[in-house]
Amino acid sequence: MNKLNVVCGALVIDEKVMIAQRSYGSSKGFYEFPGGKVEKNETKEKALIREWKEECDIDIHNVQYLASSIDYQDGYEIHLTCFTCTASKKPVVLNAHSEYIWTTPNHIYDYNFFKSDKMLVEALKEAWPCLIKQMKQKF
């Protein structure tokens, strides 16, 4: 089975987290934290920064590990690593998604997520009070 390393980022701004709806492929219509594949000789953090620039045209910072999960899709073993991050502006570009939603972890399941991403959402829910506290102290 082929192995893929994939990263995603939970962008937190103004006490809300951004989720995005995929606009193509087998994951069309599902919501996710944006991200993508880690390229050869690239760290997971660098891959996340590059993916956010490509998909959303913004520079993210304060990238911090949140959780990992493994999923099996289309003959691939997908190792997904999720980070939290922030940015100085909200994205307006939609290169890989049909829409962005700003929500809180308590309302995130109002949207259609992959089963494999739900573990990441649960980790975000658990870390949320600390994340918000850190954001308030920094800004």
N, C-alpha and C positions, 0 to 999 in steps of 0.2 A: 504494500500500500504506500502510495506517495505521501510524503509529509509536507505540509505547508505551515510556515510561521506567519501569522497574521496579527496585526496590532489594531487597536481601536482606542479612541479617546472620548471620554466624557467631559465635554467642554462646559465649565461652570462659570456663569456670569450673572450677576445680580440675583443670587440665590435661586437660580434656575439652571437646569441642565438641558443641553440641546440634543435632540434626537433627530434623525433624518430618515426619510422614506426612500428606499431604493427605487430607481426609475427604470431598471432594465434587468434582464437575465432571470435566472431561477429564483432570485430573491426579490423580484419586483413586488412592490406593495408592502414589504416588511420594513419595520423601523429598526434602526441600529444606531450605534455610536460610530461616526465616520472613522475610516482608517483603510488599511489595505495590507498587501503582502510586503514582507521584509525582503529586501533584495540582498544578494550575495555581498558579503563584506560590509554590511550596514547594521548598526545597532538597532534595537527595537525602538529606542527613543528617537533616533534620527529618522527612522522609517515613518514614525508617527508624524513628526514635524513635516517631512516631505509630503506625506499623503494629505495632510490638512491643507497644505499650500496648493497642491494639485486639485483637490476636490472642492475646497471652499475658499481658496484664495485669501487665506489669512495666516498670520504667523502666530503659532501657539507658544506658550511658555509655561513655566512651573509644572513641567511634566513629572507626575509621580505615579509609581506603580499602584494599582488597585487590586487586580485579581487576574487569574488565568483560568481557562477552561479548554477542554478538548472536544471536538465535534467530528463527525464522520459524514462527509457529503461527497457524492459523485466520485467515489473511489479515492478520496483524499482523507488523511488524518490531519485535521486542522488544529493547530496549537494557537489558540487565541489569547493574547495578552492585552488587558485593558489598563489604561492609565487615566488619571484625571489630569486636566489641564485648564488653563485659562487663556484669555487673549484680551488685547486692549480694545477690540471692536467685535461686534457680532458679524458673522458671515452674511453676505448677500448673494454670492455666486452659487449657482446650482449646477455643478459639472457632472455629478454622479447621482444626484438625488432629485426627486420631484418636489419635495418640500421639507422645511425645517420646522420643528415644533420646540417651544421652550416650555418645560414642565418641571415638576418636582418628582422625586422618587416615589412619593405616595400616589401619584397619578400616572406614572409611566406605563402601567399595565392597561391603561385605557387605549393603548395603541398596540398593534400587532407585532410582537417581537418573536424572533426565533427562540425555540426552546433552549438551545445552547447558550443564548445571551442572557437568559433569566438569572443564571448564577452570578453574572456580572452585575446585573441590576440589583440583586440582593446584596452584593458587596457594597455597591454604591449607597444603598439605603442604610446599611450599617455604618458606613463612614460619613454619611451626610452631616450629622451635627458637628463633627470635627472639621470637615471641609468648610462649612459656613463660618465657623468660628475663626479659622485661619484666614479666610477671605476678609472678614471684617477687620481683623488686626492689621492686614497688609494695606488696606485702602482706606 
